Amino acid sequence: MSSSILCGPCQYEDNIKDAKKWCTDCEDGYCEDCEKVHRSTKMSRNHTLISIADYQKIKDVSVKQICENHGERFDLYCSTHDKALCISCVNHHKSCQEVSALKEAARGSKQSTAFADVEDTIYGALENITTCIKDQELTEKHVENQEQMIRKNVKEIRQKIDNQLNVLEQKLIKDLSVKSAKCKSSLEKH
């Protein structure tokens, strides 16, 4: 079985395209072109579309859509009991104050999840930025340390060269003095 999900409308037309979005209402995949049409059609413009990646994370979760007690589709949600209800179940929840349409309850849940996802993304970005700043500070300190070490090495090398030149100068002056004295004494003898 292929892990990619195909666009339902394209597949119906014998055109094979990977789906980019999944409609939770129609339970079908849509490529980018078909998604635009799906969003613009009056009957489906309010449908909930999620990314294929999100759908693949949740597709194996089995969700019952039919009430086992009454054989009717779940259309309502009781927040008090955290339970999906069919029309017949509502009679047992008349005293509950938070009974709403299942789609509205699900939309609120998805928005909360979306907010949490955005929050996680922001915190992840902040952690990355903090790490980058720390790395940059460490790099700056490393560069400063390297600069100081190189300056110190250059001064030490310069000092050694100066010392060598001083020694050489003294030797040359001494040799010059000795040779000059020999020349003068030799000239005086003649």
MARLOTI-897604 format. One record per residue (C-alpha): residue number from 1; residue in three letters; x, y, z. Coordinates in nm, 4 decimals. Each point is the difference from the previous one (the first is absolute). Example, Ala and Ser with C-alpha at 12.3 -4.5 7.8 and 13.67 -1.06 7.14 Angstrom:
BEGIN
<rec><n>1</n><res>ALA</res><px>1.2300</px><py>-0.4500</py><pz>0.7800</pz></rec>
<rec><n>2</n><res>SER</res><px>0.1370</px><py>0.3440</py><pz>-0.0660</pz></rec>
REM end
This chain:
BEGIN
<rec><n>1</n><res>MET</res><px>0.0000</px><py>0.0000</py><pz>0.0000</pz></rec>
<rec><n>2</n><res>SER</res><px>0.1406</px><py>0.3387</py><pz>-0.1009</pz></rec>
<rec><n>3</n><res>SER</res><px>0.0533</px><py>0.2542</py><pz>0.2755</pz></rec>
<rec><n>4</n><res>SER</res><px>-0.1006</px><py>0.2918</py><pz>-0.2234</pz></rec>
<rec><n>5</n><res>ILE</res><px>-0.3623</px><py>0.1046</py><pz>-0.0170</pz></rec>
<rec><n>6</n><res>LEU</res><px>-0.1413</px><py>0.0806</py><pz>-0.3407</pz></rec>
<rec><n>7</n><res>CYS</res><px>-0.2336</px><py>0.2817</py><pz>-0.0979</pz></rec>
<rec><n>8</n><res>GLY</res><px>-0.3515</px><py>-0.1498</py><pz>-0.0094</pz></rec>
<rec><n>9</n><res>PRO</res><px>-0.1484</px><py>0.2176</py><pz>-0.2787</pz></rec>
<rec><n>10</n><res>CYS</res><px>0.3101</px><py>-0.0422</py><pz>-0.2189</pz></rec>
<rec><n>11</n><res>GLN</res><px>0.0006</px><py>-0.3754</py><pz>0.0597</pz></rec>
<rec><n>12</n><res>TYR</res><px>-0.3673</px><py>-0.0126</py><pz>-0.1024</pz></rec>
<rec><n>13</n><res>GLU</res><px>0.1058</px><py>0.1608</py><pz>-0.3303</pz></rec>
<rec><n>14</n><res>ASP</res><px>0.2829</px><py>-0.2589</py><pz>-0.0395</pz></rec>
<rec><n>15</n><res>ASN</res><px>0.2617</px><py>0.2643</py><pz>0.0762</pz></rec>
<rec><n>16</n><res>ILE</res><px>0.2455</px><py>-0.0999</py><pz>0.2734</pz></rec>
<rec><n>17</n><res>LYS</res><px>0.1073</px><py>0.2905</py><pz>0.2230</pz></rec>
<rec><n>18</n><res>ASP</res><px>0.1160</px><py>0.0069</py><pz>0.3609</pz></rec>
<rec><n>19</n><res>ALA</res><px>-0.2397</px><py>0.1663</py><pz>0.2424</pz></rec>
<rec><n>20</n><res>LYS</res><px>0.1264</px><py>0.3001</py><pz>0.1981</pz></rec>
<rec><n>21</n><res>LYS</res><px>-0.3095</px><py>0.0419</py><pz>0.2216</pz></rec>
<rec><n>22</n><res>TRP</res><px>-0.2590</px><py>-0.2302</py><pz>0.1575</pz></rec>
<rec><n>23</n><res>CYS</res><px>-0.3638</px><py>0.1012</py><pz>0.0468</pz></rec>
<rec><n>24</n><res>THR</res><px>-0.1234</px><py>-0.1414</py><pz>0.3298</pz></rec>
<rec><n>25</n><res>ASP</res><px>-0.3608</px><py>0.0533</py><pz>-0.1090</pz></rec>
<rec><n>26</n><res>CYS</res><px>0.0218</px><py>-0.1744</py><pz>-0.3391</pz></rec>
<rec><n>27</n><res>GLU</res><px>0.2719</px><py>-0.2410</py><pz>0.1149</pz></rec>
<rec><n>28</n><res>ASP</res><px>0.1912</px><py>0.0543</py><pz>-0.3228</pz></rec>
<rec><n>29</n><res>GLY</res><px>0.3396</px><py>0.1342</py><pz>-0.1068</pz></rec>
<rec><n>30</n><res>TYR</res><px>0.0499</px><py>0.3058</py><pz>-0.2232</pz></rec>
<rec><n>31</n><res>CYS</res><px>0.2913</px><py>0.1236</py><pz>-0.2100</pz></rec>
<rec><n>32</n><res>GLU</res><px>0.0686</px><py>0.3758</py><pz>-0.0044</pz></rec>
<rec><n>33</n><res>ASP</res><px>-0.2253</px><py>0.0646</py><pz>-0.3022</pz></rec>
<rec><n>34</n><res>CYS</res><px>-0.2916</px><py>-0.2078</py><pz>0.1286</pz></rec>
<rec><n>35</n><res>GLU</res><px>0.0392</px><py>0.1521</py><pz>0.3478</pz></rec>
<rec><n>36</n><res>LYS</res><px>-0.0613</px><py>0.3459</py><pz>-0.1493</pz></rec>
<rec><n>37</n><res>VAL</res><px>-0.3165</px><py>-0.1259</py><pz>-0.1707</pz></rec>
<rec><n>38</n><res>HIS</res><px>-0.1116</px><py>-0.1772</py><pz>0.3193</pz></rec>
<rec><n>39</n><res>ARG</res><px>0.0461</px><py>0.3186</py><pz>0.2044</pz></rec>
<rec><n>40</n><res>SER</res><px>-0.1891</px><py>0.2107</py><pz>-0.2550</pz></rec>
<rec><n>41</n><res>THR</res><px>-0.3009</px><py>-0.2291</py><pz>-0.0422</pz></rec>
<rec><n>42</n><res>LYS</res><px>-0.2977</px><py>0.1154</py><pz>0.2070</pz></rec>
<rec><n>43</n><res>MET</res><px>-0.0734</px><py>-0.3469</py><pz>0.1405</pz></rec>
<rec><n>44</n><res>SER</res><px>0.3568</px><py>-0.0627</py><pz>0.1188</pz></rec>
<rec><n>45</n><res>ARG</res><px>0.1529</px><py>0.3412</py><pz>0.0727</pz></rec>
<rec><n>46</n><res>ASN</res><px>-0.0544</px><py>-0.0446</py><pz>0.3766</pz></rec>
<rec><n>47</n><res>HIS</res><px>0.1503</px><py>-0.3495</py><pz>0.0084</pz></rec>
<rec><n>48</n><res>THR</res><px>0.3059</px><py>-0.0574</py><pz>0.2139</pz></rec>
<rec><n>49</n><res>LEU</res><px>0.3180</px><py>-0.0685</py><pz>-0.1981</pz></rec>
<rec><n>50</n><res>ILE</res><px>0.3168</px><py>-0.1219</py><pz>0.1704</pz></rec>
<rec><n>51</n><res>SER</res><px>0.3455</px><py>-0.0767</py><pz>-0.1352</pz></rec>
<rec><n>52</n><res>ILE</res><px>0.0696</px><py>-0.3537</py><pz>-0.1187</pz></rec>
<rec><n>53</n><res>ALA</res><px>0.2769</px><py>-0.0235</py><pz>0.2624</pz></rec>
<rec><n>54</n><res>ASP</res><px>-0.2530</px><py>0.0745</py><pz>0.2752</pz></rec>
<rec><n>55</n><res>TYR</res><px>-0.2506</px><py>-0.2423</py><pz>-0.1526</pz></rec>
<rec><n>56</n><res>GLN</res><px>0.2578</px><py>-0.2795</py><pz>-0.0127</pz></rec>
<rec><n>57</n><res>LYS</res><px>0.0677</px><py>0.0515</py><pz>0.3706</pz></rec>
<rec><n>58</n><res>ILE</res><px>-0.3685</px><py>-0.0475</py><pz>0.0867</pz></rec>
<rec><n>59</n><res>LYS</res><px>-0.1363</px><py>-0.2256</py><pz>-0.2769</pz></rec>
<rec><n>60</n><res>ASP</res><px>0.0472</px><py>-0.3217</py><pz>0.1986</pz></rec>
<rec><n>61</n><res>VAL</res><px>-0.2092</px><py>0.1289</py><pz>0.2888</pz></rec>
<rec><n>62</n><res>SER</res><px>-0.3421</px><py>-0.1579</py><pz>-0.0299</pz></rec>
<rec><n>63</n><res>VAL</res><px>-0.2789</px><py>0.2406</py><pz>0.0877</pz></rec>
<rec><n>64</n><res>LYS</res><px>-0.3555</px><py>-0.1221</py><pz>0.0246</pz></rec>
<rec><n>65</n><res>GLN</res><px>-0.2396</px><py>0.2282</py><pz>-0.1835</pz></rec>
<rec><n>66</n><res>ILE</res><px>-0.3197</px><py>-0.1964</py><pz>0.0722</pz></rec>
<rec><n>67</n><res>CYS</res><px>-0.1632</px><py>-0.0296</py><pz>0.3418</pz></rec>
<rec><n>68</n><res>GLU</res><px>-0.0004</px><py>-0.3637</py><pz>0.1146</pz></rec>
<rec><n>69</n><res>ASN</res><px>-0.3192</px><py>0.0542</py><pz>0.2037</pz></rec>
<rec><n>70</n><res>HIS</res><px>-0.2128</px><py>0.1661</py><pz>-0.2696</pz></rec>
<rec><n>71</n><res>GLY</res><px>0.1765</px><py>-0.0735</py><pz>-0.3312</pz></rec>
<rec><n>72</n><res>GLU</res><px>-0.0013</px><py>0.3716</py><pz>-0.0867</pz></rec>
<rec><n>73</n><res>ARG</res><px>0.2886</px><py>0.2254</py><pz>-0.1026</pz></rec>
<rec><n>74</n><res>PHE</res><px>0.1713</px><py>0.2060</py><pz>0.2730</pz></rec>
<rec><n>75</n><res>ASP</res><px>-0.0830</px><py>0.3672</py><pz>-0.0620</pz></rec>
<rec><n>76</n><res>LEU</res><px>0.0288</px><py>0.1527</py><pz>0.3491</pz></rec>
<rec><n>77</n><res>TYR</res><px>0.2531</px><py>0.0161</py><pz>0.2805</pz></rec>
<rec><n>78</n><res>CYS</res><px>-0.0520</px><py>0.0259</py><pz>0.3776</pz></rec>
<rec><n>79</n><res>SER</res><px>0.2943</px><py>0.1836</py><pz>0.1608</pz></rec>
<rec><n>80</n><res>THR</res><px>-0.1259</px><py>-0.0885</py><pz>0.3479</pz></rec>
<rec><n>81</n><res>HIS</res><px>0.0359</px><py>-0.3744</py><pz>-0.0652</pz></rec>
<rec><n>82</n><res>ASP</res><px>0.2658</px><py>0.0292</py><pz>-0.2759</pz></rec>
<rec><n>83</n><res>LYS</res><px>-0.2164</px><py>-0.2160</py><pz>-0.2259</pz></rec>
<rec><n>84</n><res>ALA</res><px>-0.1246</px><py>0.0045</py><pz>-0.3612</pz></rec>
<rec><n>85</n><res>LEU</res><px>-0.3800</px><py>-0.0203</py><pz>-0.0295</pz></rec>
<rec><n>86</n><res>CYS</res><px>-0.2559</px><py>-0.0898</py><pz>-0.2620</pz></rec>
<rec><n>87</n><res>ILE</res><px>-0.3393</px><py>0.1754</py><pz>-0.0124</pz></rec>
<rec><n>88</n><res>SER</res><px>-0.1594</px><py>-0.2729</py><pz>0.2146</pz></rec>
<rec><n>89</n><res>CYS</res><px>0.2760</px><py>0.0230</py><pz>0.2653</pz></rec>
<rec><n>90</n><res>VAL</res><px>-0.0773</px><py>0.3699</py><pz>0.0569</pz></rec>
<rec><n>91</n><res>ASN</res><px>-0.3098</px><py>-0.0985</py><pz>0.2029</pz></rec>
<rec><n>92</n><res>HIS</res><px>0.2316</px><py>-0.1357</py><pz>0.2706</pz></rec>
<rec><n>93</n><res>HIS</res><px>0.2052</px><py>0.3227</py><pz>0.0033</pz></rec>
<rec><n>94</n><res>LYS</res><px>-0.2773</px><py>0.2606</py><pz>0.0322</pz></rec>
<rec><n>95</n><res>SER</res><px>0.1411</px><py>0.1213</py><pz>0.3318</pz></rec>
<rec><n>96</n><res>CYS</res><px>0.3506</px><py>0.0418</py><pz>-0.1477</pz></rec>
<rec><n>97</n><res>GLN</res><px>0.0728</px><py>0.3621</py><pz>-0.0836</pz></rec>
<rec><n>98</n><res>GLU</res><px>0.2872</px><py>-0.0566</py><pz>-0.2422</pz></rec>
<rec><n>99</n><res>VAL</res><px>-0.1498</px><py>-0.1991</py><pz>-0.2881</pz></rec>
<rec><n>100</n><res>SER</res><px>0.1162</px><py>0.1308</py><pz>-0.3375</pz></rec>
<rec><n>101</n><res>ALA</res><px>0.0287</px><py>-0.1081</py><pz>-0.3615</pz></rec>
<rec><n>102</n><res>LEU</res><px>0.2765</px><py>-0.2580</py><pz>-0.0382</pz></rec>
<rec><n>103</n><res>LYS</res><px>0.1615</px><py>0.2006</py><pz>-0.2825</pz></rec>
<rec><n>104</n><res>GLU</res><px>0.0215</px><py>0.3100</py><pz>0.2209</pz></rec>
<rec><n>105</n><res>ALA</res><px>0.1534</px><py>-0.1976</py><pz>0.2869</pz></rec>
<rec><n>106</n><res>ALA</res><px>0.2488</px><py>-0.1616</py><pz>-0.2384</pz></rec>
<rec><n>107</n><res>ARG</res><px>0.0877</px><py>0.3382</py><pz>-0.1546</pz></rec>
<rec><n>108</n><res>GLY</res><px>0.0791</px><py>0.1390</py><pz>0.3456</pz></rec>
<rec><n>109</n><res>SER</res><px>0.2134</px><py>-0.3043</py><pz>0.0715</pz></rec>
<rec><n>110</n><res>LYS</res><px>0.1867</px><py>0.0394</py><pz>-0.3292</pz></rec>
<rec><n>111</n><res>GLN</res><px>0.0588</px><py>0.3683</py><pz>0.0692</pz></rec>
<rec><n>112</n><res>SER</res><px>0.1416</px><py>-0.0886</py><pz>0.3426</pz></rec>
<rec><n>113</n><res>THR</res><px>0.2232</px><py>-0.2595</py><pz>-0.1632</pz></rec>
<rec><n>114</n><res>ALA</res><px>0.1038</px><py>0.2480</py><pz>-0.2684</pz></rec>
<rec><n>115</n><res>PHE</res><px>0.0825</px><py>0.2566</py><pz>0.2690</pz></rec>
<rec><n>116</n><res>ALA</res><px>0.2055</px><py>-0.2587</py><pz>0.1890</pz></rec>
<rec><n>117</n><res>ASP</res><px>0.1832</px><py>-0.0901</py><pz>-0.3231</pz></rec>
<rec><n>118</n><res>VAL</res><px>0.0775</px><py>0.3670</py><pz>-0.0664</pz></rec>
<rec><n>119</n><res>GLU</res><px>0.1132</px><py>0.0422</py><pz>0.3592</pz></rec>
<rec><n>120</n><res>ASP</res><px>0.2289</px><py>-0.3050</py><pz>-0.0303</pz></rec>
<rec><n>121</n><res>THR</res><px>0.1415</px><py>0.1377</py><pz>-0.3249</pz></rec>
<rec><n>122</n><res>ILE</res><px>0.0680</px><py>0.3384</py><pz>0.1613</pz></rec>
<rec><n>123</n><res>TYR</res><px>0.1684</px><py>-0.1585</py><pz>0.3029</pz></rec>
<rec><n>124</n><res>GLY</res><px>0.2096</px><py>-0.2163</py><pz>-0.2327</pz></rec>
<rec><n>125</n><res>ALA</res><px>0.1045</px><py>0.3081</py><pz>-0.1973</pz></rec>
<rec><n>126</n><res>LEU</res><px>0.0876</px><py>0.1831</py><pz>0.3236</pz></rec>
<rec><n>127</n><res>GLU</res><px>0.2166</px><py>-0.2924</py><pz>0.1110</pz></rec>
<rec><n>128</n><res>ASN</res><px>0.1773</px><py>0.0028</py><pz>-0.3376</pz></rec>
<rec><n>129</n><res>ILE</res><px>0.0573</px><py>0.3762</py><pz>0.0215</pz></rec>
<rec><n>130</n><res>THR</res><px>0.1328</px><py>-0.0309</py><pz>0.3566</pz></rec>
<rec><n>131</n><res>THR</res><px>0.2357</px><py>-0.2776</py><pz>-0.1089</pz></rec>
<rec><n>132</n><res>CYS</res><px>0.1189</px><py>0.2096</py><pz>-0.2965</pz></rec>
<rec><n>133</n><res>ILE</res><px>0.0638</px><py>0.3011</py><pz>0.2256</pz></rec>
<rec><n>134</n><res>LYS</res><px>0.1971</px><py>-0.2141</py><pz>0.2469</pz></rec>
<rec><n>135</n><res>ASP</res><px>0.1983</px><py>-0.1541</py><pz>-0.2865</pz></rec>
<rec><n>136</n><res>GLN</res><px>0.0698</px><py>0.3470</py><pz>-0.1408</pz></rec>
<rec><n>137</n><res>GLU</res><px>0.1156</px><py>0.1273</py><pz>0.3408</pz></rec>
<rec><n>138</n><res>LEU</res><px>0.2284</px><py>-0.3022</py><pz>0.0385</pz></rec>
<rec><n>139</n><res>THR</res><px>0.1352</px><py>0.0569</py><pz>-0.3507</pz></rec>
<rec><n>140</n><res>GLU</res><px>0.0650</px><py>0.3692</py><pz>0.0743</pz></rec>
<rec><n>141</n><res>LYS</res><px>0.1848</px><py>-0.0933</py><pz>0.3220</pz></rec>
<rec><n>142</n><res>HIS</res><px>0.1982</px><py>-0.2627</py><pz>-0.1897</pz></rec>
<rec><n>143</n><res>VAL</res><px>0.0967</px><py>0.2580</py><pz>-0.2668</pz></rec>
<rec><n>144</n><res>GLU</res><px>0.1050</px><py>0.2489</py><pz>0.2708</pz></rec>
<rec><n>145</n><res>ASN</res><px>0.2078</px><py>-0.2671</py><pz>0.1757</pz></rec>
<rec><n>146</n><res>GLN</res><px>0.1630</px><py>-0.1001</py><pz>-0.3295</pz></rec>
<rec><n>147</n><res>GLU</res><px>0.0770</px><py>0.3652</py><pz>-0.0799</pz></rec>
<rec><n>148</n><res>GLN</res><px>0.1650</px><py>0.0539</py><pz>0.3402</pz></rec>
<rec><n>149</n><res>MET</res><px>0.2027</px><py>-0.3198</py><pz>-0.0357</pz></rec>
<rec><n>150</n><res>ILE</res><px>0.1188</px><py>0.0962</py><pz>-0.3500</pz></rec>
<rec><n>151</n><res>ARG</res><px>0.0940</px><py>0.3537</py><pz>0.1147</pz></rec>
<rec><n>152</n><res>LYS</res><px>0.1975</px><py>-0.1510</py><pz>0.2897</pz></rec>
<rec><n>153</n><res>ASN</res><px>0.1764</px><py>-0.2440</py><pz>-0.2365</pz></rec>
<rec><n>154</n><res>VAL</res><px>0.0861</px><py>0.2827</py><pz>-0.2426</pz></rec>
<rec><n>155</n><res>LYS</res><px>0.1499</px><py>0.2072</py><pz>0.2861</pz></rec>
<rec><n>156</n><res>GLU</res><px>0.2009</px><py>-0.3003</py><pz>0.1222</pz></rec>
<rec><n>157</n><res>ILE</res><px>0.1319</px><py>-0.0706</py><pz>-0.3502</pz></rec>
<rec><n>158</n><res>ARG</res><px>0.0822</px><py>0.3703</py><pz>-0.0470</pz></rec>
<rec><n>159</n><res>GLN</res><px>0.1862</px><py>0.0015</py><pz>0.3326</pz></rec>
<rec><n>160</n><res>LYS</res><px>0.2005</px><py>-0.3084</py><pz>-0.1030</pz></rec>
<rec><n>161</n><res>ILE</res><px>0.0839</px><py>0.1601</py><pz>-0.3358</pz></rec>
<rec><n>162</n><res>ASP</res><px>0.1014</px><py>0.3244</py><pz>0.1744</pz></rec>
<rec><n>163</n><res>ASN</res><px>0.2205</px><py>-0.1959</py><pz>0.2420</pz></rec>
<rec><n>164</n><res>GLN</res><px>0.1628</px><py>-0.1886</py><pz>-0.2870</pz></rec>
<rec><n>165</n><res>LEU</res><px>0.0594</px><py>0.3250</py><pz>-0.1910</pz></rec>
<rec><n>166</n><res>ASN</res><px>0.1525</px><py>0.1595</py><pz>0.3118</pz></rec>
<rec><n>167</n><res>VAL</res><px>0.2344</px><py>-0.2970</py><pz>0.0461</pz></rec>
<rec><n>168</n><res>LEU</res><px>0.0919</px><py>0.0097</py><pz>-0.3700</pz></rec>
<rec><n>169</n><res>GLU</res><px>0.0568</px><py>0.3770</py><pz>0.0175</pz></rec>
<rec><n>170</n><res>GLN</res><px>0.2279</px><py>-0.0367</py><pz>0.3034</pz></rec>
<rec><n>171</n><res>LYS</res><px>0.1971</px><py>-0.2779</py><pz>-0.1712</pz></rec>
<rec><n>172</n><res>LEU</res><px>0.0364</px><py>0.2002</py><pz>-0.3228</pz></rec>
<rec><n>173</n><res>ILE</res><px>0.1095</px><py>0.3133</py><pz>0.1885</pz></rec>
<rec><n>174</n><res>LYS</res><px>0.2488</px><py>-0.2060</py><pz>0.2015</pz></rec>
<rec><n>175</n><res>ASP</res><px>0.1336</px><py>-0.1680</py><pz>-0.3162</pz></rec>
<rec><n>176</n><res>LEU</res><px>0.0193</px><py>0.3406</py><pz>-0.1704</pz></rec>
<rec><n>177</n><res>SER</res><px>0.1880</px><py>0.1490</py><pz>0.2931</pz></rec>
<rec><n>178</n><res>VAL</res><px>0.2482</px><py>-0.2903</py><pz>0.0043</pz></rec>
<rec><n>179</n><res>LYS</res><px>0.0610</px><py>0.0162</py><pz>-0.3762</pz></rec>
<rec><n>180</n><res>SER</res><px>0.0211</px><py>0.3782</py><pz>0.0031</pz></rec>
<rec><n>181</n><res>ALA</res><px>0.2564</px><py>-0.0132</py><pz>0.2796</pz></rec>
<rec><n>182</n><res>LYS</res><px>0.2063</px><py>-0.2586</py><pz>-0.1941</pz></rec>
<rec><n>183</n><res>CYS</res><px>-0.0111</px><py>0.2155</py><pz>-0.3129</pz></rec>
<rec><n>184</n><res>LYS</res><px>0.1073</px><py>0.3115</py><pz>0.1906</pz></rec>
<rec><n>185</n><res>SER</res><px>0.2871</px><py>-0.1805</py><pz>0.1711</pz></rec>
<rec><n>186</n><res>SER</res><px>0.1112</px><py>-0.1487</py><pz>-0.3310</pz></rec>
<rec><n>187</n><res>LEU</res><px>-0.0041</px><py>0.3461</py><pz>-0.1638</pz></rec>
<rec><n>188</n><res>GLU</res><px>0.1976</px><py>0.1506</py><pz>0.2857</pz></rec>
<rec><n>189</n><res>LYS</res><px>0.2730</px><py>-0.2612</py><pz>-0.0409</pz></rec>
<rec><n>190</n><res>HIS</res><px>0.0547</px><py>0.0954</py><pz>-0.3633</pz></rec>
REM end
